[in-house]
């Protein structure tokens, strides 16, 4: 599974960081770093993180790209 975060939508609520810390990481106060390729053992955590994102900035799927939105 691939993940892309629309950083123009992301407001730094960090729900993804709490739910999938092995994939998402805050850098500074609002900068988000994330792994585009989701490890198999983290897929469910990333699905939960995407569902919990208050601004729906996380895009999941196979072969998604930064231009997906």
MIDOSE-1310 file (N, C-alpha, C; in nm, 2 decimals, decimal comma, always signed):
residues 69
xxxx	+0,08/-0,12/+0,00/+0,00/+0,00/+0,00/+0,09/+0,12/+0,00; +0,04/+0,22/-0,07/+0,11/+0,35/-0,07/+0,03/+0,46/+0,00; +0,09/+0,56/+0,05/+0,02/+0,67/+0,12/+0,09/+0,80/+0,07; +0,00/+0,90/+0,05/+0,04/+1,03/+0,02/-0,04/+1,13/+0,11
xxxx	+0,03/+1,23/+0,17/-0,04/+1,33/+0,25/-0,04/+1,46/+0,17; -0,16/+1,51/+0,16/-0,18/+1,64/+0,09/-0,14/+1,75/+0,20; -0,02/+1,79/+0,18/+0,04/+1,88/+0,29/-0,02/+2,02/+0,28; -0,10/+2,05/+0,17/-0,17/+2,18/+0,17/-0,30/+2,17/+0,25
xxxx	-0,35/+2,05/+0,28/-0,46/+2,03/+0,36/-0,43/+2,00/+0,51; -0,31/+1,94/+0,53/-0,27/+1,90/+0,66/-0,26/+2,02/+0,75; -0,32/+2,01/+0,87/-0,32/+2,12/+0,96/-0,24/+2,09/+1,09; -0,17/+1,97/+1,09/-0,08/+1,94/+1,20/-0,15/+1,89/+1,32
xxxx	-0,27/+1,83/+1,31/-0,35/+1,78/+1,42/-0,28/+1,66/+1,48; -0,20/+1,59/+1,40/-0,11/+1,48/+1,44/-0,19/+1,35/+1,48; -0,31/+1,34/+1,44/-0,38/+1,21/+1,48/-0,31/+1,09/+1,41; -0,26/+1,11/+1,29/-0,18/+1,01/+1,22/-0,06/+0,96/+1,30
xxxx	+0,01/+1,06/+1,36/+0,13/+1,03/+1,44/+0,10/+0,94/+1,56; -0,01/+0,97/+1,62/-0,05/+0,89/+1,74/-0,10/+0,75/+1,70; -0,16/+0,74/+1,58/-0,22/+0,61/+1,54/-0,12/+0,52/+1,46; -0,03/+0,58/+1,40/+0,07/+0,51/+1,32/+0,21/+0,57/+1,33
xxxx	+0,27/+0,57/+1,44/+0,40/+0,64/+1,46/+0,52/+0,58/+1,38; +0,50/+0,46/+1,34/+0,61/+0,40/+1,26/+0,61/+0,45/+1,11; +0,50/+0,52/+1,07/+0,48/+0,57/+0,94/+0,48/+0,72/+0,93; +0,42/+0,79/+1,03/+0,41/+0,93/+1,04/+0,49/+0,99/+1,15
xxxx	+0,55/+1,10/+1,13/+0,63/+1,16/+1,23/+0,63/+1,31/+1,22; +0,61/+1,38/+1,33/+0,61/+1,53/+1,33/+0,76/+1,57/+1,33; +0,79/+1,67/+1,25/+0,92/+1,73/+1,24/+0,90/+1,88/+1,28; +0,95/+1,91/+1,40/+0,92/+2,05/+1,45/+0,78/+2,05/+1,50
xxxx	+0,72/+2,17/+1,50/+0,58/+2,18/+1,55/+0,47/+2,14/+1,45; +0,49/+2,16/+1,32/+0,39/+2,13/+1,23/+0,43/+2,05/+1,10; +0,56/+2,03/+1,08/+0,61/+1,96/+0,97/+0,59/+1,81/+0,98; +0,53/+1,75/+0,88/+0,50/+1,61/+0,88/+0,59/+1,53/+0,79
xxxx	+0,65/+1,43/+0,84/+0,73/+1,34/+0,76/+0,66/+1,20/+0,76; +0,66/+1,13/+0,65/+0,59/+1,01/+0,64/+0,65/+0,91/+0,54; +0,63/+0,79/+0,56/+0,68/+0,69/+0,46/+0,57/+0,67/+0,35; +0,61/+0,68/+0,23/+0,51/+0,66/+0,12/+0,48/+0,51/+0,10
xxxx	+0,57/+0,42/+0,12/+0,54/+0,28/+0,12/+0,51/+0,23/+0,26; +0,39/+0,18/+0,28/+0,35/+0,14/+0,41/+0,39/-0,01/+0,43; +0,46/-0,04/+0,54/+0,49/-0,18/+0,57/+0,37/-0,26/+0,59; +0,37/-0,38/+0,56/+0,25/-0,47/+0,57/+0,20/-0,47/+0,71
xxxx	+0,28/-0,47/+0,81/+0,24/-0,47/+0,95/+0,18/-0,34/+1,00; +0,19/-0,24/+0,92/+0,13/-0,11/+0,96/+0,01/-0,06/+0,88; -0,04/-0,15/+0,79/-0,15/-0,11/+0,70/-0,27/-0,07/+0,78; -0,31/-0,15/+0,88/-0,43/-0,12/+0,96/-0,42/+0,00/+1,04
xxxx	-0,30/+0,03/+1,09/-0,27/+0,15/+1,16/-0,29/+0,27/+1,07; -0,24/+0,26/+0,95/-0,25/+0,37/+0,85/-0,39/+0,39/+0,81; -0,47/+0,29/+0,79/-0,61/+0,30/+0,76/-0,68/+0,38/+0,87; -0,65/+0,34/+0,99/-0,71/+0,41/+1,11/-0,67/+0,56/+1,11
xxxx	-0,54/+0,59/+1,08/-0,49/+0,72/+1,08/-0,56/+0,80/+0,97; -0,58/+0,75/+0,85/-0,65/+0,82/+0,74/-0,79/+0,85/+0,78; -0,86/+0,75/+0,85/-1,00/+0,77/+0,89/-1,01/+0,88/+1,00; -0,91/+0,89/+1,08/-0,91/+0,99/+1,19/-0,87/+1,13/+1,15
xxxx	-0,81/+1,14/+1,04/-0,76/+1,27/+0,99/-0,88/+1,37/+0,98; -0,88/+1,48/+1,06/-1,00/+1,57/+1,06/-1,01/+1,64/+0,93; -0,91/+1,66/+0,85/-0,92/+1,73/+0,72/-0,90/+1,63/+0,60; -0,90/+1,50/+0,63/-0,89/+1,40/+0,52/-0,78/+1,43/+0,43
xxxx	-0,66/+1,45/+0,48/-0,54/+1,48/+0,40/-0,46/+1,36/+0,36; -0,50/+1,24/+0,41/-0,42/+1,12/+0,38/-0,49/+1,04/+0,27; -0,42/+1,01/+0,17/-0,47/+0,94/+0,05/-0,40/+0,80/+0,06; -0,48/+0,69/+0,05/-0,43/+0,56/+0,05/-0,46/+0,48/-0,08
xxxx	-0,38/+0,39/-0,11/-0,41/+0,30/-0,23/-0,28/+0,25/-0,29; -0,30/+0,17/-0,39/-0,18/+0,12/-0,47/-0,15/+0,22/-0,58; -0,03/+0,26/-0,58/+0,02/+0,34/-0,69/-0,03/+0,49/-0,68; -0,07/+0,53/-0,56/-0,11/+0,67/-0,55/+0,01/+0,76/-0,57
xxxx	-0,01/+0,89/-0,61/+0,10/+0,98/-0,63/+0,06/+1,11/-0,57; +0,16/+1,20/-0,55/+0,14/+1,33/-0,49/+0,03/+1,41/-0,56; +0,01/+1,39/-0,69/-0,09/+1,46/-0,77/-0,23/+1,39/-0,76; -0,25/+1,30/-0,66/-0,38/+1,23/-0,66/-0,50/+1,31/-0,63
x	-0,49/+1,42/-0,56/-0,61/+1,50/-0,52/-0,63/+1,60/-0,63
